[in-house]
């Protein structure tokens, strides 16, 4: 904790919250910021949202050979736009900083 500064950010799981206020007091007392992740939910996980689209793209292509599969993977990856990826994070409740 001795290296915590006002620019330090601690990211903790919800389980850490159950450990009580002692750690929170020490971290915040050192000037660091403490953030808690939300409880896990696939609906709130950006990678799960992106992976669902990826799987749907592969199923749609119905590749039957290794070459077709690699082509389908490339097409699926190319279908993601930066705006769409930002939306996955926004839908999961992450701040846009």
C-alpha positions in Angstrom: 0.0 0.0 0.0 3.0 2.3 0.4 3.2 2.9 -3.3 -0.4 4.0 -3.7 -0.8 7.6 -5.1 -3.9 9.6 -6.1 -3.4 8.2 -9.6 -3.5 4.5 -8.4 -6.7 2.6 -9.2 -7.5 -0.7 -7.5 -10.0 -2.9 -9.3 -11.5 -5.5 -7.1 -14.0 -8.3 -7.5 -17.3 -8.2 -5.5 -15.8 -10.9 -3.2 -13.2 -8.3 -2.0 -16.1 -6.1 -0.8 -17.0 -8.8 1.7 -13.6 -8.5 3.3 -14.9 -5.4 5.1 -14.1 -1.8 5.2 -10.5 -2.1 6.6 -8.8 -2.5 3.1 -11.1 0.1 1.6 -10.1 2.6 4.3 -6.4 1.9 3.8 -6.5 2.2 0.0 -8.6 5.4 0.0 -6.5 6.8 2.9 -3.4 6.5 0.7 -5.2 8.5 -1.9 -5.9 5.7 -4.3 -9.2 5.0 -6.0 -11.0 1.7 -5.4 -13.4 0.3 -8.0 -15.4 -2.9 -7.7 -16.3 -5.0 -10.7 -20.0 -5.9 -11.0 -21.0 -9.5 -10.2 -20.3 -11.8 -13.2 -22.9 -12.1 -15.7 -22.4 -13.2 -19.3 -25.0 -10.6 -20.4 -22.7 -7.9 -18.9 -19.4 -9.2 -20.3 -18.3 -7.5 -23.5 -16.3 -10.5 -24.7 -19.3 -12.7 -24.4 -21.4 -10.3 -26.5 -18.6 -10.2 -29.2 -18.2 -14.0 -29.1 -21.9 -14.5 -29.6 -21.7 -12.6 -32.8 -18.5 -14.5 -33.8 -20.2 -17.8 -33.3 -23.3 -16.7 -35.3 -21.1 -15.6 -38.2 -19.4 -19.0 -38.3 -22.7 -20.9 -38.1 -24.1 -18.8 -41.0 -21.1 -19.6 -43.2 -21.4 -23.3 -42.4 -17.8 -24.0 -43.4 -17.1 -27.6 -44.3 -13.3 -27.5 -44.9 -10.4 -26.0 -43.1 -9.9 -23.4 -45.8 -13.6 -22.4 -45.6 -13.3 -22.2 -41.9 -10.3 -19.9 -42.0 -12.1 -17.7 -44.5 -15.2 -17.6 -42.3 -13.1 -16.7 -39.3 -11.5 -13.8 -41.2 -14.8 -12.6 -42.4 -16.3 -12.7 -38.9 -13.4 -10.8 -37.5 -13.6 -8.2 -40.3 -17.3 -7.7 -39.5 -16.5 -5.9 -36.2 -16.4 -2.2 -36.3 -14.8 0.1 -33.7 -18.2 1.6 -32.9 -19.8 -1.8 -32.4 -17.0 -2.8 -30.0 -17.5 0.5 -28.0 -21.2 -0.4 -27.8 -20.4 -3.8 -26.3 -18.6 -2.0 -23.5 -21.3 0.6 -23.1 -24.0 -2.1 -22.9 -22.0 -3.8 -20.2 -22.0 -0.6 -18.1 -18.3 0.4 -18.6 -17.6 4.1 -18.5 -16.5 5.8 -21.7 -13.4 7.6 -20.5 
